[in-house]
């Protein structure tokens, strides 16, 4: 089984279950256990490498949601390389 986790909490559960060798991708926020930081990042913030102001964050997120885009980017190259059988994620609450 090849797993990609889109949630830090799910990544922690994968490690607790001893399935870390089957984990092929995580999010940019996965930092526990520390070894999770070494896994390829399949999910990144749209603000990766930036330090936006609150106004910029609000503008970009509003625009992306109006365009039907998410607030995170999936790295398709990492996703394709991982060839996951299982994606661990959750629905985002309507705000």
PDB file of N, CA, C and O in Angstrom:
ATOM      1  N   UNK A   1       0.839  -1.177   0.000  1.00  0.00           N
ATOM      2  CA  UNK A   1       0.000   0.000   0.000  1.00  0.00           C
ATOM      3  C   UNK A   1       0.884   1.239   0.000  1.00  0.00           C
ATOM      4  O   UNK A   1       1.853   1.319   0.756  1.00  0.00           O
ATOM      5  N   UNK A   2       0.555   2.188  -0.835  1.00  0.00           N
ATOM      6  CA  UNK A   2       1.279   3.465  -0.910  1.00  0.00           C
ATOM      7  C   UNK A   2       0.333   4.553  -0.421  1.00  0.00           C
ATOM      8  O   UNK A   2      -0.779   4.696  -0.929  1.00  0.00           O
ATOM      9  N   UNK A   3       0.782   5.317   0.570  1.00  0.00           N
ATOM     10  CA  UNK A   3      -0.065   6.301   1.249  1.00  0.00           C
ATOM     11  C   UNK A   3       0.480   7.714   1.059  1.00  0.00           C
ATOM     12  O   UNK A   3       1.692   7.930   1.081  1.00  0.00           O
ATOM     13  N   UNK A   4      -0.431   8.676   0.872  1.00  0.00           N
ATOM     14  CA  UNK A   4      -0.104  10.101   0.952  1.00  0.00           C
ATOM     15  C   UNK A   4      -1.046  10.707   1.983  1.00  0.00           C
ATOM     16  O   UNK A   4      -2.245  10.429   1.984  1.00  0.00           O
ATOM     17  N   UNK A   5      -0.496  11.532   2.851  1.00  0.00           N
ATOM     18  CA  UNK A   5      -1.276  12.169   3.894  1.00  0.00           C
ATOM     19  C   UNK A   5      -1.373  13.662   3.629  1.00  0.00           C
ATOM     20  O   UNK A   5      -0.363  14.336   3.425  1.00  0.00           O
ATOM     21  N   UNK A   6      -2.599  14.170   3.636  1.00  0.00           N
ATOM     22  CA  UNK A   6      -2.844  15.596   3.445  1.00  0.00           C
ATOM     23  C   UNK A   6      -3.113  16.287   4.776  1.00  0.00           C
ATOM     24  O   UNK A   6      -3.512  17.451   4.800  1.00  0.00           O
ATOM     25  N   UNK A   7      -2.898  15.582   5.884  1.00  0.00           N
ATOM     26  CA  UNK A   7      -3.170  16.122   7.221  1.00  0.00           C
ATOM     27  C   UNK A   7      -2.063  15.740   8.195  1.00  0.00           C
ATOM     28  O   UNK A   7      -1.668  14.575   8.257  1.00  0.00           O
ATOM     29  N   UNK A   8      -1.562  16.702   8.952  1.00  0.00           N
ATOM     30  CA  UNK A   8      -0.547  16.360   9.962  1.00  0.00           C
ATOM     31  C   UNK A   8      -1.036  15.298  10.951  1.00  0.00           C
ATOM     32  O   UNK A   8      -0.278  14.397  11.309  1.00  0.00           O
ATOM     33  N   UNK A   9      -2.279  15.393  11.390  1.00  0.00           N
ATOM     34  CA  UNK A   9      -2.789  14.407  12.355  1.00  0.00           C
ATOM     35  C   UNK A   9      -2.835  13.006  11.741  1.00  0.00           C
ATOM     36  O   UNK A   9      -2.558  12.021  12.425  1.00  0.00           O
ATOM     37  N   UNK A  10      -3.179  12.914  10.472  1.00  0.00           N
ATOM     38  CA  UNK A  10      -3.197  11.609   9.798  1.00  0.00           C
ATOM     39  C   UNK A  10      -1.782  11.055   9.661  1.00  0.00           C
ATOM     40  O   UNK A  10      -1.562   9.851   9.792  1.00  0.00           O
ATOM     41  N   UNK A  11      -0.833  11.937   9.398  1.00  0.00           N
ATOM     42  CA  UNK A  11       0.570  11.508   9.308  1.00  0.00           C
ATOM     43  C   UNK A  11       1.025  10.908  10.632  1.00  0.00           C
ATOM     44  O   UNK A  11       1.695   9.876  10.656  1.00  0.00           O
ATOM     45  N   UNK A  12       0.661  11.556  11.728  1.00  0.00           N
ATOM     46  CA  UNK A  12       1.022  11.043  13.049  1.00  0.00           C
ATOM     47  C   UNK A  12       0.408   9.668  13.282  1.00  0.00           C
ATOM     48  O   UNK A  12       1.058   8.788  13.848  1.00  0.00           O
ATOM     49  N   UNK A  13      -0.829   9.476  12.855  1.00  0.00           N
ATOM     50  CA  UNK A  13      -1.488   8.182  13.012  1.00  0.00           C
ATOM     51  C   UNK A  13      -0.778   7.117  12.190  1.00  0.00           C
ATOM     52  O   UNK A  13      -0.592   5.994  12.659  1.00  0.00           O
ATOM     53  N   UNK A  14      -0.378   7.457  10.968  1.00  0.00           N
ATOM     54  CA  UNK A  14       0.355   6.507  10.120  1.00  0.00           C
ATOM     55  C   UNK A  14       1.610   6.028  10.851  1.00  0.00           C
ATOM     56  O   UNK A  14       1.909   4.834  10.856  1.00  0.00           O
ATOM     57  N   UNK A  15       2.337   6.948  11.461  1.00  0.00           N
ATOM     58  CA  UNK A  15       3.537   6.575  12.210  1.00  0.00           C
ATOM     59  C   UNK A  15       3.190   5.738  13.433  1.00  0.00           C
ATOM     60  O   UNK A  15       3.880   4.762  13.728  1.00  0.00           O
ATOM     61  N   UNK A  16       2.135   6.103  14.146  1.00  0.00           N
ATOM     62  CA  UNK A  16       1.725   5.336  15.328  1.00  0.00           C
ATOM     63  C   UNK A  16       1.346   3.900  14.955  1.00  0.00           C
ATOM     64  O   UNK A  16       1.553   2.972  15.738  1.00  0.00           O
ATOM     65  N   UNK A  17       0.799   3.731  13.771  1.00  0.00           N
ATOM     66  CA  UNK A  17       0.423   2.391  13.301  1.00  0.00           C
ATOM     67  C   UNK A  17       1.606   1.619  12.722  1.00  0.00           C
ATOM     68  O   UNK A  17       1.466   0.460  12.329  1.00  0.00           O
ATOM     69  N   UNK A  18       2.775   2.270  12.672  1.00  0.00           N
ATOM     70  CA  UNK A  18       3.969   1.610  12.142  1.00  0.00           C
ATOM     71  C   UNK A  18       3.978   1.492  10.631  1.00  0.00           C
ATOM     72  O   UNK A  18       4.655   0.622  10.084  1.00  0.00           O
ATOM     73  N   UNK A  19       3.239   2.352   9.947  1.00  0.00           N
ATOM     74  CA  UNK A  19       3.115   2.268   8.498  1.00  0.00           C
ATOM     75  C   UNK A  19       3.958   3.308   7.766  1.00  0.00           C
ATOM     76  O   UNK A  19       3.731   3.564   6.583  1.00  0.00           O
ATOM     77  N   UNK A  20       4.924   3.907   8.452  1.00  0.00           N
ATOM     78  CA  UNK A  20       5.719   4.985   7.858  1.00  0.00           C
ATOM     79  C   UNK A  20       6.464   4.567   6.593  1.00  0.00           C
ATOM     80  O   UNK A  20       6.730   5.409   5.735  1.00  0.00           O
ATOM     81  N   UNK A  21       6.803   3.294   6.458  1.00  0.00           N
ATOM     82  CA  UNK A  21       7.491   2.849   5.243  1.00  0.00           C
ATOM     83  C   UNK A  21       6.558   2.858   4.029  1.00  0.00           C
ATOM     84  O   UNK A  21       7.023   2.802   2.891  1.00  0.00           O
ATOM     85  N   UNK A  22       5.257   2.926   4.265  1.00  0.00           N
ATOM     86  CA  UNK A  22       4.284   2.975   3.186  1.00  0.00           C
ATOM     87  C   UNK A  22       3.824   4.412   2.900  1.00  0.00           C
ATOM     88  O   UNK A  22       3.006   4.642   2.009  1.00  0.00           O
ATOM     89  N   UNK A  23       4.358   5.373   3.665  1.00  0.00           N
ATOM     90  CA  UNK A  23       3.987   6.780   3.510  1.00  0.00           C
ATOM     91  C   UNK A  23       4.917   7.432   2.491  1.00  0.00           C
ATOM     92  O   UNK A  23       6.122   7.539   2.721  1.00  0.00           O
ATOM     93  N   UNK A  24       4.350   7.868   1.360  1.00  0.00           N
ATOM     94  CA  UNK A  24       5.173   8.383   0.263  1.00  0.00           C
ATOM     95  C   UNK A  24       5.020   9.878   0.022  1.00  0.00           C
ATOM     96  O   UNK A  24       5.686  10.427  -0.857  1.00  0.00           O
ATOM     97  N   UNK A  25       4.155  10.552   0.784  1.00  0.00           N
ATOM     98  CA  UNK A  25       3.999  11.991   0.624  1.00  0.00           C
ATOM     99  C   UNK A  25       3.220  12.574   1.784  1.00  0.00           C
ATOM    100  O   UNK A  25       2.296  11.946   2.301  1.00  0.00           O
ATOM    101  N   UNK A  26       3.598  13.793   2.197  1.00  0.00           N
ATOM    102  CA  UNK A  26       2.958  14.479   3.311  1.00  0.00           C
ATOM    103  C   UNK A  26       2.752  15.952   2.944  1.00  0.00           C
ATOM    104  O   UNK A  26       3.094  16.376   1.840  1.00  0.00           O
ATOM    105  N   UNK A  27       2.195  16.722   3.872  1.00  0.00           N
ATOM    106  CA  UNK A  27       2.024  18.151   3.645  1.00  0.00           C
ATOM    107  C   UNK A  27       3.235  18.914   4.162  1.00  0.00           C
ATOM    108  O   UNK A  27       4.073  18.379   4.888  1.00  0.00           O
ATOM    109  N   UNK A  28       3.297  20.164   3.769  1.00  0.00           N
ATOM    110  CA  UNK A  28       4.360  21.055   4.247  1.00  0.00           C
ATOM    111  C   UNK A  28       4.257  21.280   5.750  1.00  0.00           C
ATOM    112  O   UNK A  28       5.218  21.738   6.369  1.00  0.00           O
ATOM    113  N   UNK A  29       3.103  20.965   6.352  1.00  0.00           N
ATOM    114  CA  UNK A  29       2.882  21.177   7.783  1.00  0.00           C
ATOM    115  C   UNK A  29       3.214  19.951   8.631  1.00  0.00           C
ATOM    116  O   UNK A  29       3.210  20.039   9.859  1.00  0.00           O
ATOM    117  N   UNK A  30       3.497  18.827   8.014  1.00  0.00           N
ATOM    118  CA  UNK A  30       3.780  17.603   8.764  1.00  0.00           C
ATOM    119  C   UNK A  30       5.181  17.686   9.376  1.00  0.00           C
ATOM    120  O   UNK A  30       6.188  17.655   8.668  1.00  0.00           O
ATOM    121  N   UNK A  31       5.220  17.790  10.699  1.00  0.00           N
ATOM    122  CA  UNK A  31       6.511  17.935  11.371  1.00  0.00           C
ATOM    123  C   UNK A  31       6.660  17.006  12.573  1.00  0.00           C
ATOM    124  O   UNK A  31       7.634  17.109  13.319  1.00  0.00           O
ATOM    125  N   UNK A  32       5.703  16.101  12.764  1.00  0.00           N
ATOM    126  CA  UNK A  32       5.808  15.144  13.856  1.00  0.00           C
ATOM    127  C   UNK A  32       5.303  13.800  13.383  1.00  0.00           C
ATOM    128  O   UNK A  32       4.265  13.714  12.727  1.00  0.00           O
ATOM    129  N   UNK A  33       6.033  12.755  13.714  1.00  0.00           N
ATOM    130  CA  UNK A  33       7.359  12.808  14.328  1.00  0.00           C
ATOM    131  C   UNK A  33       8.353  13.497  13.387  1.00  0.00           C
ATOM    132  O   UNK A  33       8.078  13.660  12.199  1.00  0.00           O
ATOM    133  N   UNK A  34       9.505  13.900  13.925  1.00  0.00           N
ATOM    134  CA  UNK A  34      10.478  14.652  13.115  1.00  0.00           C
ATOM    135  C   UNK A  34      10.827  13.992  11.781  1.00  0.00           C
ATOM    136  O   UNK A  34      11.134  14.690  10.814  1.00  0.00           O
ATOM    137  N   UNK A  35      10.786  12.670  11.715  1.00  0.00           N
ATOM    138  CA  UNK A  35      11.107  11.966  10.464  1.00  0.00           C
ATOM    139  C   UNK A  35      10.125  12.304   9.350  1.00  0.00           C
ATOM    140  O   UNK A  35      10.453  12.176   8.171  1.00  0.00           O
ATOM    141  N   UNK A  36       8.925  12.733   9.717  1.00  0.00           N
ATOM    142  CA  UNK A  36       7.914  13.075   8.706  1.00  0.00           C
ATOM    143  C   UNK A  36       8.365  14.246   7.848  1.00  0.00           C
ATOM    144  O   UNK A  36       7.962  14.363   6.691  1.00  0.00           O
ATOM    145  N   UNK A  37       9.200  15.114   8.410  1.00  0.00           N
ATOM    146  CA  UNK A  37       9.693  16.265   7.648  1.00  0.00           C
ATOM    147  C   UNK A  37      10.578  15.839   6.485  1.00  0.00           C
ATOM    148  O   UNK A  37      10.815  16.625   5.567  1.00  0.00           O
ATOM    149  N   UNK A  38      11.070  14.604   6.512  1.00  0.00           N
ATOM    150  CA  UNK A  38      11.953  14.103   5.463  1.00  0.00           C
ATOM    151  C   UNK A  38      11.188  13.503   4.276  1.00  0.00           C
ATOM    152  O   UNK A  38      11.777  13.222   3.232  1.00  0.00           O
ATOM    153  N   UNK A  39       9.894  13.311   4.440  1.00  0.00           N
ATOM    154  CA  UNK A  39       9.073  12.755   3.357  1.00  0.00           C
ATOM    155  C   UNK A  39       8.819  13.845   2.306  1.00  0.00           C
ATOM    156  O   UNK A  39       8.803  15.029   2.643  1.00  0.00           O
ATOM    157  N   UNK A  40       8.624  13.464   1.053  1.00  0.00           N
ATOM    158  CA  UNK A  40       8.302  14.450   0.010  1.00  0.00           C
ATOM    159  C   UNK A  40       7.007  15.198   0.329  1.00  0.00           C
ATOM    160  O   UNK A  40       6.047  14.607   0.822  1.00  0.00           O
ATOM    161  N   UNK A  41       6.989  16.490   0.045  1.00  0.00           N
ATOM    162  CA  UNK A  41       5.800  17.313   0.289  1.00  0.00           C
ATOM    163  C   UNK A  41       4.894  17.286  -0.934  1.00  0.00           C
ATOM    164  O   UNK A  41       5.217  17.856  -1.977  1.00  0.00           O
ATOM    165  N   UNK A  42       3.762  16.618  -0.792  1.00  0.00           N
ATOM    166  CA  UNK A  42       2.794  16.532  -1.878  1.00  0.00           C
ATOM    167  C   UNK A  42       1.807  17.705  -1.818  1.00  0.00           C
ATOM    168  O   UNK A  42       1.191  18.056  -2.825  1.00  0.00           O
ATOM    169  N   UNK A  43       1.663  18.307  -0.634  1.00  0.00           N
ATOM    170  CA  UNK A  43       0.770  19.452  -0.451  1.00  0.00           C
ATOM    171  C   UNK A  43       1.579  20.618   0.093  1.00  0.00           C
ATOM    172  O   UNK A  43       2.322  20.485   1.066  1.00  0.00           O
ATOM    173  N   UNK A  44       1.415  21.769  -0.561  1.00  0.00           N
ATOM    174  CA  UNK A  44       2.136  22.986  -0.163  1.00  0.00           C
ATOM    175  C   UNK A  44       1.152  24.139  -0.014  1.00  0.00           C
ATOM    176  O   UNK A  44       0.075  24.142  -0.610  1.00  0.00           O
ATOM    177  N   UNK A  45       1.546  25.113   0.791  1.00  0.00           N
ATOM    178  CA  UNK A  45       0.760  26.330   0.931  1.00  0.00           C
ATOM    179  C   UNK A  45       0.877  27.146  -0.350  1.00  0.00           C
ATOM    180  O   UNK A  45       1.925  27.140  -0.997  1.00  0.00           O
ATOM    181  N   UNK A  46      -0.188  27.846  -0.719  1.00  0.00           N
ATOM    182  CA  UNK A  46      -0.112  28.730  -1.877  1.00  0.00           C
ATOM    183  C   UNK A  46       0.811  29.910  -1.582  1.00  0.00           C
ATOM    184  O   UNK A  46       1.178  30.660  -2.486  1.00  0.00           O
ATOM    185  N   UNK A  47       1.181  30.068  -0.327  1.00  0.00           N
ATOM    186  CA  UNK A  47       2.073  31.155   0.084  1.00  0.00           C
ATOM    187  C   UNK A  47       3.488  30.662   0.358  1.00  0.00           C
ATOM    188  O   UNK A  47       4.277  31.360   0.992  1.00  0.00           O
ATOM    189  N   UNK A  48       3.810  29.467  -0.116  1.00  0.00           N
ATOM    190  CA  UNK A  48       5.126  28.880   0.106  1.00  0.00           C
ATOM    191  C   UNK A  48       6.229  29.848  -0.339  1.00  0.00           C
ATOM    192  O   UNK A  48       6.239  30.302  -1.483  1.00  0.00           O
ATOM    193  N   UNK A  49       7.149  30.156   0.566  1.00  0.00           N
ATOM    194  CA  UNK A  49       8.268  31.037   0.253  1.00  0.00           C
ATOM    195  C   UNK A  49       7.929  32.514   0.323  1.00  0.00           C
ATOM    196  O   UNK A  49       8.765  33.357  -0.003  1.00  0.00           O
ATOM    197  N   UNK A  50       6.708  32.841   0.747  1.00  0.00           N
ATOM    198  CA  UNK A  50       6.284  34.236   0.831  1.00  0.00           C
ATOM    199  C   UNK A  50       6.012  34.607   2.287  1.00  0.00           C
ATOM    200  O   UNK A  50       5.876  33.737   3.147  1.00  0.00           O
ATOM    201  N   UNK A  51       5.936  35.886   2.544  1.00  0.00           N
ATOM    202  CA  UNK A  51       5.506  36.387   3.843  1.00  0.00           C
ATOM    203  C   UNK A  51       4.416  37.434   3.605  1.00  0.00           C
ATOM    204  O   UNK A  51       4.653  38.631   3.765  1.00  0.00           O
ATOM    205  N   UNK A  52       3.222  36.975   3.222  1.00  0.00           N
ATOM    206  CA  UNK A  52       2.157  37.906   2.864  1.00  0.00           C
ATOM    207  C   UNK A  52       1.560  38.609   4.083  1.00  0.00           C
ATOM    208  O   UNK A  52       1.616  38.102   5.203  1.00  0.00           O
ATOM    209  N   UNK A  53       0.997  39.769   3.840  1.00  0.00           N
ATOM    210  CA  UNK A  53       0.267  40.486   4.881  1.00  0.00           C
ATOM    211  C   UNK A  53      -1.105  39.833   5.036  1.00  0.00           C
ATOM    212  O   UNK A  53      -1.504  39.012   4.211  1.00  0.00           O
ATOM    213  N   UNK A  54      -1.816  40.199   6.084  1.00  0.00           N
ATOM    214  CA  UNK A  54      -3.167  39.679   6.288  1.00  0.00           C
ATOM    215  C   UNK A  54      -4.075  40.046   5.121  1.00  0.00           C
ATOM    216  O   UNK A  54      -4.895  39.237   4.687  1.00  0.00           O
ATOM    217  N   UNK A  55      -3.925  41.259   4.620  1.00  0.00           N
ATOM    218  CA  UNK A  55      -4.742  41.699   3.485  1.00  0.00           C
ATOM    219  C   UNK A  55      -4.433  40.864   2.242  1.00  0.00           C
ATOM    220  O   UNK A  55      -5.348  40.493   1.507  1.00  0.00           O
ATOM    221  N   UNK A  56      -3.165  40.569   2.002  1.00  0.00           N
ATOM    222  CA  UNK A  56      -2.787  39.749   0.841  1.00  0.00           C
ATOM    223  C   UNK A  56      -3.331  38.336   0.970  1.00  0.00           C
ATOM    224  O   UNK A  56      -3.813  37.754  -0.001  1.00  0.00           O
ATOM    225  N   UNK A  57      -3.250  37.790   2.175  1.00  0.00           N
ATOM    226  CA  UNK A  57      -3.787  36.444   2.414  1.00  0.00           C
ATOM    227  C   UNK A  57      -5.276  36.432   2.118  1.00  0.00           C
ATOM    228  O   UNK A  57      -5.765  35.545   1.417  1.00  0.00           O
ATOM    229  N   UNK A  58      -5.991  37.396   2.640  1.00  0.00           N
ATOM    230  CA  UNK A  58      -7.433  37.483   2.427  1.00  0.00           C
ATOM    231  C   UNK A  58      -7.764  37.600   0.943  1.00  0.00           C
ATOM    232  O   UNK A  58      -8.665  36.917   0.456  1.00  0.00           O
ATOM    233  N   UNK A  59      -7.051  38.453   0.224  1.00  0.00           N
ATOM    234  CA  UNK A  59      -7.304  38.660  -1.200  1.00  0.00           C
ATOM    235  C   UNK A  59      -7.052  37.386  -1.994  1.00  0.00           C
ATOM    236  O   UNK A  59      -7.888  36.973  -2.798  1.00  0.00           O
ATOM    237  N   UNK A  60      -5.892  36.759  -1.766  1.00  0.00           N
ATOM    238  CA  UNK A  60      -5.530  35.556  -2.527  1.00  0.00           C
ATOM    239  C   UNK A  60      -6.499  34.407  -2.241  1.00  0.00           C
ATOM    240  O   UNK A  60      -6.951  33.732  -3.165  1.00  0.00           O
ATOM    241  N   UNK A  61      -6.814  34.185  -0.973  1.00  0.00           N
ATOM    242  CA  UNK A  61      -7.734  33.094  -0.624  1.00  0.00           C
ATOM    243  C   UNK A  61      -9.108  33.355  -1.224  1.00  0.00           C
ATOM    244  O   UNK A  61      -9.722  32.439  -1.771  1.00  0.00           O
ATOM    245  N   UNK A  62      -9.601  34.583  -1.132  1.00  0.00           N
ATOM    246  CA  UNK A  62     -10.905  34.926  -1.719  1.00  0.00           C
ATOM    247  C   UNK A  62     -10.910  34.668  -3.223  1.00  0.00           C
ATOM    248  O   UNK A  62     -11.853  34.076  -3.750  1.00  0.00           O
ATOM    249  N   UNK A  63      -9.865  35.107  -3.913  1.00  0.00           N
ATOM    250  CA  UNK A  63      -9.776  34.898  -5.363  1.00  0.00           C
ATOM    251  C   UNK A  63      -9.748  33.414  -5.705  1.00  0.00           C
ATOM    252  O   UNK A  63     -10.443  32.970  -6.619  1.00  0.00           O
ATOM    253  N   UNK A  64      -8.950  32.656  -4.976  1.00  0.00           N
ATOM    254  CA  UNK A  64      -8.826  31.222  -5.262  1.00  0.00           C
ATOM    255  C   UNK A  64     -10.163  30.510  -5.049  1.00  0.00           C
ATOM    256  O   UNK A  64     -10.552  29.661  -5.851  1.00  0.00           O
ATOM    257  N   UNK A  65     -10.854  30.852  -3.984  1.00  0.00           N
ATOM    258  CA  UNK A  65     -12.134  30.204  -3.712  1.00  0.00           C
ATOM    259  C   UNK A  65     -13.172  30.572  -4.768  1.00  0.00           C
ATOM    260  O   UNK A  65     -13.981  29.728  -5.157  1.00  0.00           O
ATOM    261  N   UNK A  66     -13.161  31.811  -5.235  1.00  0.00           N
ATOM    262  CA  UNK A  66     -14.072  32.220  -6.309  1.00  0.00           C
ATOM    263  C   UNK A  66     -13.783  31.467  -7.599  1.00  0.00           C
ATOM    264  O   UNK A  66     -14.692  31.204  -8.386  1.00  0.00           O
ATOM    265  N   UNK A  67     -12.518  31.119  -7.816  1.00  0.00           N
ATOM    266  CA  UNK A  67     -12.117  30.378  -9.014  1.00  0.00           C
ATOM    267  C   UNK A  67     -12.291  28.875  -8.857  1.00  0.00           C
ATOM    268  O   UNK A  67     -11.991  28.114  -9.777  1.00  0.00           O
ATOM    269  N   UNK A  68     -12.775  28.443  -7.692  1.00  0.00           N
ATOM    270  CA  UNK A  68     -12.966  27.025  -7.440  1.00  0.00           C
ATOM    271  C   UNK A  68     -11.686  26.297  -7.080  1.00  0.00           C
ATOM    272  O   UNK A  68     -11.622  25.071  -7.157  1.00  0.00           O
ATOM    273  N   UNK A  69     -10.671  27.042  -6.688  1.00  0.00           N
ATOM    274  CA  UNK A  69      -9.391  26.456  -6.298  1.00  0.00           C
ATOM    275  C   UNK A  69      -9.323  26.326  -4.791  1.00  0.00           C
ATOM    276  O   UNK A  69     -10.050  27.008  -4.069  1.00  0.00           O
ATOM    277  N   UNK A  70      -8.470  25.468  -4.324  1.00  0.00           N
ATOM    278  CA  UNK A  70      -8.284  25.288  -2.898  1.00  0.00           C
ATOM    279  C   UNK A  70      -7.302  26.288  -2.320  1.00  0.00           C
ATOM    280  O   UNK A  70      -6.760  27.136  -3.030  1.00  0.00           O
ATOM    281  N   UNK A  71      -7.085  26.176  -1.041  1.00  0.00           N
ATOM    282  CA  UNK A  71      -6.150  27.083  -0.383  1.00  0.00           C
ATOM    283  C   UNK A  71      -4.751  26.471  -0.283  1.00  0.00           C
ATOM    284  O   UNK A  71      -3.832  27.072   0.273  1.00  0.00           O
ATOM    285  N   UNK A  72      -4.616  25.278  -0.828  1.00  0.00           N
ATOM    286  CA  UNK A  72      -3.316  24.615  -0.887  1.00  0.00           C
ATOM    287  C   UNK A  72      -3.080  24.155  -2.319  1.00  0.00           C
ATOM    288  O   UNK A  72      -4.022  24.004  -3.098  1.00  0.00           O
ATOM    289  N   UNK A  73      -1.823  23.936  -2.654  1.00  0.00           N
ATOM    290  CA  UNK A  73      -1.471  23.399  -3.965  1.00  0.00           C
ATOM    291  C   UNK A  73      -0.980  21.966  -3.808  1.00  0.00           C
ATOM    292  O   UNK A  73      -0.237  21.652  -2.879  1.00  0.00           O
ATOM    293  N   UNK A  74      -1.397  21.114  -4.714  1.00  0.00           N
ATOM    294  CA  UNK A  74      -0.894  19.739  -4.752  1.00  0.00           C
ATOM    295  C   UNK A  74       0.222  19.694  -5.777  1.00  0.00           C
ATOM    296  O   UNK A  74       0.039  20.096  -6.926  1.00  0.00           O
ATOM    297  N   UNK A  75       1.367  19.209  -5.362  1.00  0.00           N
ATOM    298  CA  UNK A  75       2.509  19.071  -6.259  1.00  0.00           C
ATOM    299  C   UNK A  75       2.281  17.816  -7.097  1.00  0.00           C
ATOM    300  O   UNK A  75       2.494  16.699  -6.627  1.00  0.00           O
ATOM    301  N   UNK A  76       1.847  18.010  -8.335  1.00  0.00           N
ATOM    302  CA  UNK A  76       1.492  16.885  -9.199  1.00  0.00           C
ATOM    303  C   UNK A  76       2.678  15.970  -9.494  1.00  0.00           C
ATOM    304  O   UNK A  76       2.494  14.764  -9.665  1.00  0.00           O
ATOM    305  N   UNK A  77       3.883  16.517  -9.557  1.00  0.00           N
ATOM    306  CA  UNK A  77       5.059  15.677  -9.794  1.00  0.00           C
ATOM    307  C   UNK A  77       5.277  14.716  -8.629  1.00  0.00           C
ATOM    308  O   UNK A  77       5.542  13.531  -8.831  1.00  0.00           O
ATOM    309  N   UNK A  78       5.164  15.235  -7.417  1.00  0.00           N
ATOM    310  CA  UNK A  78       5.329  14.381  -6.226  1.00  0.00           C
ATOM    311  C   UNK A  78       4.193  13.373  -6.157  1.00  0.00           C
ATOM    312  O   UNK A  78       4.417  12.201  -5.853  1.00  0.00           O
ATOM    313  N   UNK A  79       2.968  13.824  -6.440  1.00  0.00           N
ATOM    314  CA  UNK A  79       1.813  12.926  -6.402  1.00  0.00           C
ATOM    315  C   UNK A  79       1.965  11.809  -7.430  1.00  0.00           C
ATOM    316  O   UNK A  79       1.707  10.644  -7.124  1.00  0.00           O
ATOM    317  N   UNK A  80       2.377  12.154  -8.633  1.00  0.00           N
ATOM    318  CA  UNK A  80       2.571  11.131  -9.666  1.00  0.00           C
ATOM    319  C   UNK A  80       3.674  10.155  -9.284  1.00  0.00           C
ATOM    320  O   UNK A  80       3.540   8.952  -9.511  1.00  0.00           O
ATOM    321  N   UNK A  81       4.761  10.656  -8.709  1.00  0.00           N
ATOM    322  CA  UNK A  81       5.864   9.779  -8.300  1.00  0.00           C
ATOM    323  C   UNK A  81       5.449   8.861  -7.159  1.00  0.00           C
ATOM    324  O   UNK A  81       5.895   7.716  -7.087  1.00  0.00           O
ATOM    325  N   UNK A  82       4.592   9.360  -6.264  1.00  0.00           N
ATOM    326  CA  UNK A  82       4.154   8.555  -5.113  1.00  0.00           C
ATOM    327  C   UNK A  82       3.233   7.417  -5.545  1.00  0.00           C
ATOM    328  O   UNK A  82       3.225   6.357  -4.920  1.00  0.00           O
ATOM    329  N   UNK A  83       2.464   7.626  -6.600  1.00  0.00           N
ATOM    330  CA  UNK A  83       1.483   6.636  -7.050  1.00  0.00           C
ATOM    331  C   UNK A  83       0.674   6.074  -5.879  1.00  0.00           C
ATOM    332  O   UNK A  83       0.659   4.862  -5.668  1.00  0.00           O
ATOM    333  N   UNK A  84      -0.009   6.952  -5.106  1.00  0.00           N
ATOM    334  CA  UNK A  84      -0.679   6.470  -3.899  1.00  0.00           C
ATOM    335  C   UNK A  84      -1.892   5.589  -4.174  1.00  0.00           C
ATOM    336  O   UNK A  84      -2.630   5.784  -5.140  1.00  0.00           O
ATOM    337  N   UNK A  85      -2.064   4.619  -3.290  1.00  0.00           N
ATOM    338  CA  UNK A  85      -3.271   3.794  -3.272  1.00  0.00           C
ATOM    339  C   UNK A  85      -4.300   4.404  -2.333  1.00  0.00           C
ATOM    340  O   UNK A  85      -5.501   4.171  -2.472  1.00  0.00           O
ATOM    341  N   UNK A  86      -3.809   5.197  -1.362  1.00  0.00           N
ATOM    342  CA  UNK A  86      -4.667   5.759  -0.333  1.00  0.00           C
ATOM    343  C   UNK A  86      -4.261   7.202  -0.054  1.00  0.00           C
ATOM    344  O   UNK A  86      -3.090   7.496   0.183  1.00  0.00           O
ATOM    345  N   UNK A  87      -5.268   8.115  -0.087  1.00  0.00           N
ATOM    346  CA  UNK A  87      -5.054   9.517   0.276  1.00  0.00           C
ATOM    347  C   UNK A  87      -5.789   9.753   1.592  1.00  0.00           C
ATOM    348  O   UNK A  87      -6.978   9.457   1.706  1.00  0.00           O
ATOM    349  N   UNK A  88      -5.084  10.280   2.574  1.00  0.00           N
ATOM    350  CA  UNK A  88      -5.689  10.600   3.854  1.00  0.00           C
ATOM    351  C   UNK A  88      -5.941  12.103   3.886  1.00  0.00           C
ATOM    352  O   UNK A  88      -5.002  12.897   3.840  1.00  0.00           O
ATOM    353  N   UNK A  89      -7.214  12.488   3.964  1.00  0.00           N
ATOM    354  CA  UNK A  89      -7.584  13.898   3.902  1.00  0.00           C
ATOM    355  C   UNK A  89      -8.884  14.117   4.649  1.00  0.00           C
ATOM    356  O   UNK A  89      -9.401  13.199   5.287  1.00  0.00           O
ATOM    357  N   UNK A  90      -9.413  15.323   4.573  1.00  0.00           N
ATOM    358  CA  UNK A  90     -10.712  15.635   5.157  1.00  0.00           C
ATOM    359  C   UNK A  90     -11.383  16.716   4.322  1.00  0.00           C
ATOM    360  O   UNK A  90     -10.729  17.423   3.556  1.00  0.00           O
ATOM    361  N   UNK A  91     -12.677  16.830   4.480  1.00  0.00           N
ATOM    362  CA  UNK A  91     -13.403  17.919   3.825  1.00  0.00           C
ATOM    363  C   UNK A  91     -13.122  19.197   4.604  1.00  0.00           C
ATOM    364  O   UNK A  91     -12.937  19.165   5.820  1.00  0.00           O
ATOM    365  N   UNK A  92     -13.091  20.321   3.896  1.00  0.00           N
ATOM    366  CA  UNK A  92     -12.871  21.615   4.541  1.00  0.00           C
ATOM    367  C   UNK A  92     -14.230  22.202   4.874  1.00  0.00           C
ATOM    368  O   UNK A  92     -15.150  22.171   4.056  1.00  0.00           O
ATOM    369  N   UNK A  93     -14.349  22.734   6.075  1.00  0.00           N
ATOM    370  CA  UNK A  93     -15.599  23.330   6.513  1.00  0.00           C
ATOM    371  C   UNK A  93     -15.927  24.565   5.700  1.00  0.00           C
ATOM    372  O   UNK A  93     -15.035  25.329   5.331  1.00  0.00           O
ATOM    373  N   UNK A  94     -17.194  24.759   5.422  1.00  0.00           N
ATOM    374  CA  UNK A  94     -17.646  25.990   4.777  1.00  0.00           C
ATOM    375  C   UNK A  94     -17.535  27.107   5.800  1.00  0.00           C
ATOM    376  O   UNK A  94     -17.965  26.959   6.944  1.00  0.00           O
ATOM    377  N   UNK A  95     -16.967  28.207   5.390  1.00  0.00           N
ATOM    378  CA  UNK A  95     -16.800  29.334   6.311  1.00  0.00           C
ATOM    379  C   UNK A  95     -17.558  30.529   5.776  1.00  0.00           C
ATOM    380  O   UNK A  95     -17.553  31.591   6.397  1.00  0.00           O
TER     381      UNK A  95
END
